Amino acid sequence: MTARGAVLGLLVGALLGGLAVGLVYAPGDGLVTAIYLGAWGGSVLAAVQILMRRRGRAGSLSRQLAAGVLVSLGLSMLAIGAIVVLMFISPHDALVTAVLLLFAGLLSTYSVWALSRGVLLDVHTVRDGLRAVGDGRRDLDLHTGARDELSELAAAVTSMAARLAESEREREATDRARRDLVAAVSHDLRTPLTHLRLLSAAIADDLVDRATRRSYLEQMPVHIRSLSALIDDLFELSRIEAGDIEWSMEQVRLPELVTETVEAIQAHAEAKRVRVTATVAGDLATARANPERVQRVLFNLIQNAIRHTPADGSVTVAAQANGRSVEVEVADTGEGLAPGDQAMAFEPFYTGGPEQARSNDGTGLGLTICRAIVEAHGGRIWFAETPVGTRVCFSLPRG
């Protein structure tokens, strides 16, 4: 309540009190009572306002409460004295009234102290919890003695500490992923650059014969293409993750797109002695997507499946409608992935464990780019259960 509201309430209370006395006794008594109540209440309100303005000097909440009780009780005792002087109450009645008022004041003081003690303990609990958060603790579980605003505040502090802990874990994971990515990029850049430097140095220093020089010149474009592919993949991945996407979405007929992609990759599959087939119904619902990007996902998944499928194995591409989305899957009969590897396979440059070498015919970003493209379309990509090999599925919104 504001100070203006308190004054208005005081005036209304004084007038009502005076009116009650005036109706029972005489109008003059009612007027005196109203003036007396106004003066008494006004002094209390003035004292309270002074305490509120100087509460910073009072210190703890317990001292502030004690000061408020003492001011109220002291002014009430002065009011009793004024009644004795102004209204000619007998000293006996004044003394009894003062004793009763003092006793009531003591009871009120005890009641305020007892109730405020629990409140102060809850305030101290929240205060200590906030200090602990500031000192770096995150495993907080604050509880107060009542279900009130302080309890809600304690729950908010506990929740804040939990969110801070989760945010710090995510930041640490992001920093660790960034360091791993920089290390992996450095490794994949260093290898072809080292080969190019050695080959060019051997040719420039004329340390090899004509046939070896020709062989070195034939090897150099391979390393240059590897560098170019890695740089292109990194650039595309950074643009997608930054939201720098300017793709035109349209109604894509997946049967034609899958068939075209499989036919384009047949030569590569035959060279690896892997059979690639597509089973997509001609009346499959269209997907709302960018056809070039979806084909990039298909190329990456099929090439990855061929890479991990032994000779005389097979790769199957299928698609079906599922509610509001269209799901596409690429399954192979290769060695498969362990569940732990599946959980990390979409991370940049993940190779299935530190003991496994990265394949020479990939940049290590294929599945990462697939995930980024699919999620940019509003879909998702995942590993599905299969008894043999690996089965990768992704969804796209229906057109």
N, C-alpha and C positions, 0 to 999 in steps of 0.2 A: 504494500500500500504506500502511496506517495505521501509526502508531508501535507499537501493540500487535502487529500482524501482523509487523512487522520484528523485534521482541524475540522473539516466538515462533519465527520462522525462525532467528534467531541461536542460541537455545537448542537447537533441533533439530540445527542444523549442528554446534555444539560437541559435543553428545553423540555424534553419528555419527562425528565426527573422533576423539574420545577412544575410542570403541568400536573403531574400526579400528586405532588404535595399540595398544590393550590386547590385541586378538586376536593381533596380530603379535608384540608384545614381552611386556609384563607388565601386569597390571591397574593397578599403581601408575603406570606410564608413561601408560596411557590416562587415568587420573584427572587427572594433572598436565596432560596435553595438553588435556583438556576444559576445565579451569579456565583454562588459558592462552588458549585460543581464545575462551572466554566473556569474559575480561577484555579481550582485544584487540578483539574485535568490539563489546563494550559501549562501549568508549571511542570507537570510530569512530561508532557510532550516536548516542552522546551529542553528539559534536562536530557531526554532521550536523544533529541536532535544533536545536542552538544556531544553526547557520548558517541553517536554515530560518526560525527565528523572527526573525533579524536580517537576512534577505535584503533588506529594504527599504533598509538602510544600505549594502549592497554595491554598488548601482548597476546597471550593465548586466549582461546575461546572461553575457557573456564573463568578467566579474569573478567572478560567482557560480560559474561552472564552474571557473575557476582556483583559487578558494578551496577548492572541494570536492576538487580533485585534490591541492592542497598539504596539506590536512588528512589525506587518506587516505595520501599518501606519507609525511608526517612521522610519523604514528602507526605506520606499518609499520616505519619505521627505528627507532623507539623499541622496537617489539616485537622486532626483531633484537637490540638491546642487551640486552633482558630475557632472551632465549634464551641469550646468552653468559654472563650472570650466573647464571641459575637452572639451566641445563642443562649447564654446563661444556663448551660447545663451544670448540674451539681458536680462538685469535684469527685464525689463517689461514682456517679455515672460516667464521668470522663475517664477516671482511672480504670474502671471495669472495661470500658470501650477500648482504651489504649492497650490494656493487657490482652484482651481478645484479639485486637488487631495485630499486636506483636506476635501472639501465638500463631495466628493464621499466617503471618509473614514468615515465621520460622518453618511452619509446615510447607508453605509454598517454596521456600528456599531449599528445603530438603527434597521436595518433589522435583524441582528444576535440576538440582544437582544429580539426583539419582537417574533421571531420564537423560540428562545431558552426558552423563558418564559413558553410557553405551554409545551415544552418538560420537563422543570424542574418541573412544576406542576405535570406532569404525573409521573416523577421519584419519587417525594415526595409521591404521592398516593400509588405507589407500595411499597415504603419504609415503610410508615405507616401501610400498609396492612400486610407486613411481620412482623413488630413489634407486631401487634395485634395477629397474629398467634402465635408468640413466647410467648405472654402473655396469651394464652389459648383461644382466640376467634376463633370460627369456622363459625359463620354466616356472612361471608364476601360476598360482591358483588361489586368488584372493577370495576370502569369505567374510561377510559381516554378520552382525548379530540380528539383523532384521531384514525384511523384504521391503526396502524403501529406496529413495533416490540414491543413498550412499551404496546400497547393494547393487543398483544398476551401474553406478560409477565404478565399483570394484570389478564387476563383470566386464565393463568396457576396458578397464586397464588390463585385465587378463587376456581379453580378446586382442587388444592392441599388441601385447607382448607376443602372442602367438603369431599375429600377422607380421610383426617385425622379424621373428625367427624364420618364418616362411620366406619373407622377402630376402633375408640375408642368405638363406640356403639357395634360393634361385639366383641371386647375384653371384654367389660363389660358383654355382654350377655354370652360369654364363661365362664367368671369367675363366674357369677351367676349360670350358668348351672353346673359348676364344684362343687360349694358349695352345690347346691341342690342334686347333685348326691352323694356327700360324705355323706350328711345328710340322704339320702334315703338308701344308702348302710349300713350306721351305724344302722339305724332303723331295716332294714331287717336282719342284722347280730345279733343285740342285742336281738331280740325277741326269736329266737330258742336257742341262747346261754343262755339266762336267764332261759328258761324252762329246758334246760339240766343241768344247774348248780343247780337249785332247786331240780330236780328229783334225780340227783346223790347225792346231799347233804342229801336228805331224806333217800335214800337207804344206804349211807355210815354211817349215824348216827343211823341207825336201828330205825327210828322213825315211821315206818309203819309196818303193818302186812304183812304176806306172800302174800295174794291176792292183796293187794295194791302195794307191791313191784313188783309182776309180771305185773301188769297193767302199772306201771312206766317204766319197762324194755321194754314193748311193745311200749310205746310212744316215747322212746328215738330214735329208728331208723327213725321215721318220721321226727323228727327235724334234725337229721344228714343228711337225704336225702335232706331236704330243704336247709341246708347250702351247701351241695355238689352241688346241682343244681344251686344255686346262684353264687357260686365261679366259676363253669364251664362256666356259661353264661357270667360273667364278664370277664373271661379270653378270651373267644372266641370273645366277642365284642371288647376288647382292641386290639386283634390281627388283626381283620378285619379293624378297623379304622386306625391302624398303617400301613396298607398295607402289613402285614406279611401273605400273602396268597400264598399257594402252592397247588392250586386246578387243577386237570386235567379236561380240558374242552372236551366235546364230544357231538355227536348228540343225544339229548335226545328226546325220544318219550313220549310226555306228556300223551296220553291216558292210556298207561300202568302204568306210574308213578302215575297218579291221582287215578286210580283204586286200585293199590296196597296200596296207603296211606289211602284211604277211608276204604278199607277192614280191615286194621290194626287198625283203630280207632273205628270200629263198636262196639266192646265190651264196650268201654268207653261211646259211645253215647247211647247205649241201657241202660246202667246203669243210665244215666241221662234222659232217656225216650225222646231222641231227635233223629229224623230221619235224616240220612246223605245220600245224593245221589250225583252221578256224572253224568254230561251230557257233554261228550267230544266226538267229532266226531273221528272215527277211522282213517280217512285220514288227520288228522290235521298235519300241517307242523312241522318238528322237531325244537327244540330250541338248541342253542349252550350254554351249561351250564354244571355245575357239578351236577349229579343226586342226590347225597347225600345231598348237600346243598339246592337244590330246594325242596327236600322232607322235609327237616327241616323247610323251609318256610311254606310248606303246612301243616305240623303237627301243627306248631305254630298258623297259622290262623284258622285251623279247630277247634283245642282245644279251642282257644279263643272264637270262635263263639259258640261252645257247652256250654262254661262256661256262656255266656250271653244270652242263649236262654232258655226260660222256658220249663217245661215239655210239651210234645206233640207238641213242635215246630219242625222246620226243618232247616237243613243247606244244601245248594246246592253248589257244586263245578262245574264250567264250564270253558271252554277254547275255544279261537278262534284266528285265524290269523288276523293280522291287519298291512298290509303293510310289513315293514321289521322286525316286531316283532310279538311275540306270547303273547297274553294277557290271564291271568288266573284270575278268580274271585271266591271269597268265600262269599256267601250271607247267612244271617240268618234271622229268624223272631223274633229276640229278641227285647229288648227295644230301641235299636238304640243309636246313639250318637248325641249330639248337635253339630252344626257347630264349635263352639269354642273348644269343646273337640276333634273334629276330627283333628283340626289344631295342637294339642299338643299330640295326642295319640301315636305318634311314638317316643316321648321323653322318656328317661330312667325313669322308676318308675312312670310314669304319671298315676294317678288313676282317672282322670275325675273330679278333684276338691278337695280342702282340706277337704271338709266335707264327702267325701266318703272313706271308709276303703279299703285297698288293700286286694284283695282276697287271701285266704290262700293256694290256689292250683296253684299259679303262682309266678314267681320271679319278675314280673314287667318289664322284659327285652324282652319279646317275640316279640312284634312289633318292638322294636328297633333293635333287631338282624335280623328280617325279612328285614327291610329297609337296613341295612348294607350289607346283603348278596345280595339282589337284585341290589343295586347300584354297588356293586363290580363286578357284571356280566354285567354292562353297561345298566341296565334297571331302572325302577322306580316303586314306589308303592304309591297308593293313595286310598282315600275313594271316591267312586262313589255315585251319587245320587240314592236313592231308596225310594219308598213310605212307605215301611215297613222294620223295622230292620236295619241291617248294611250290606254294600256291600263293600268289600275290593278287589281291583284289583292290579295286578302287571304285568309288561311286561318283557320279555326276548328277546334278539336278536335271529332272526331266524338262523337255522343251514345252 
